[in-house]
């Protein structure tokens, strides 16, 4: 029997995942208490540690988000710090979040929007209505430490009240949010957002379960691995499903390409396998992902491959994508140069632009072809520079500098050039 210590640390970690059946999980309980009327405070207020953040702000000086937690329900000095307005006119929703200084059990949220007589406001009441600028649709939410949840009864449409009060069974929250969905103005306008409650009871952790000990390996380790289709060679390279975990480009065993990780079936030559590896030379690093099919036959069994050829420093090499259309072996289909140039069916090189050697049009023209769903060419750029528009009735669209006027140049059956005015620009 082989010594267990000879296997790599990566495998030991893998075995730990396979054999471990326990996990430690701490559950925190947050009992919800009923706030006493004497103890309740506006936990959203800046004076009590609240911090307001808005999705956008029209003006940080004149319409700051902090204005909605300053304790002023009237909205004094509206337009000069008396309330908040968003900076996306005509676009809803908009949001304002208020984070508390601690975790609180809250049972009431009050929402105050702008009054019609904003230049001479009074203390708002439950019956005060607006007609001009207030918010008409909104949703209230609270954050429980993991998720944003709806406040019971806090979804409103068709609102016409300046002041709205929402009471509900206590919930434990770290912060609250108002999402404004509609308003009489193109802007979302909010004067005050209040949340009333008391500190939540301190959470108490539940007992941490004692982990079950890991089993001590015993018996024939290699036999146990083989039963699970895990194999090693003499160099401790690992293969899943194959007794020969190292593969070269031609599918034979060997090690000159570095360490490989392979996946195969139990019957050699009957299924595909995956190879991960590369050259381990410091100055010629190669990262490779190979997809093989041993049933193909031929000199090279790769059906597809991705290679990353790096120089002495990471990011200085190229990224190549190969496919094998037949038994001739892998053919480079796309290459990305270290400077970002891309070549398709052609090697890219630093300083070049996108190169496409055509395979979707007449291959003898080395053309770039854009095809429709029926594989008919819509646009062809030939190797000699000739550009063809292949769809009857189509042509070249010319757009004016301001982008508002477009004309299309076409040809009729008599061979005449026709310039057509387009109703709209594409």
Helices and strands as residue ranges (DSSP letters): G 4-6, H 9-19, E 28-29, E 41-42, G 46-48, E 51-54, G 65-69, E 84-85, E 94-112, G 118-120, E 135-143, E 148-156, E 163-183, E 189-190, E 192-199, E 204-205, H 221-227, E 230-232, E 238-240, E 261-263, E 272-277, E 286-293, G 294-296, E 302-309, E 318-323, E 331-336, E 342-344, E 355-356, G 363-365, E 368-371, E 377-381, E 387-389, E 396-399, E 406-411, E 417-421
